[in-house]
Structures are given as C-alpha cells and as structure tokens.
Amino acid sequence: MTPNTAHSGELAEVTLDELGLEISESDYKVALKRIESLFDAAEPGTLEGDELERLAALVEEYEEKHFLI
C-alpha cells in the first residue's frame, strides 16, 4: 500500500529508510526504555499497544542496521 492508495482511516506503513530518516543511538535507547515500561501493561488494540508495536518496529529496524550478525 502506498500513501496514494491508502484508504481513509488506514495509515500507510513506511520504514525510516523509505523516508530518508535514521533513528539515532539516543533515540534507540529511549525507545528501549519506553518498550520496557509498556511491555507488561500494553494490550493489543489500545493506544499503548499501538505505541509498543511502532517502537518495536523502530528498534528492530535500528538493530538490523547496526548489529549485523
């Protein structure tokens, strides 16, 4: 799905790379701390659950780029 084909009420999912952005190490550390605070309390379909999903995706993208295996 692209922004031009997204239906109203749906959000297009794009990566930071697609936007030409990169998460910093500081942002990464803040995201990890926030994930820790949300992990046990966030329920799927809630604002906290959605935030947790977005942060997890950002952390995953950062780790794939910076912690090569």
Helices and strands as residue ranges (DSSP letters): H 16-19, H 25-38, H 47-66
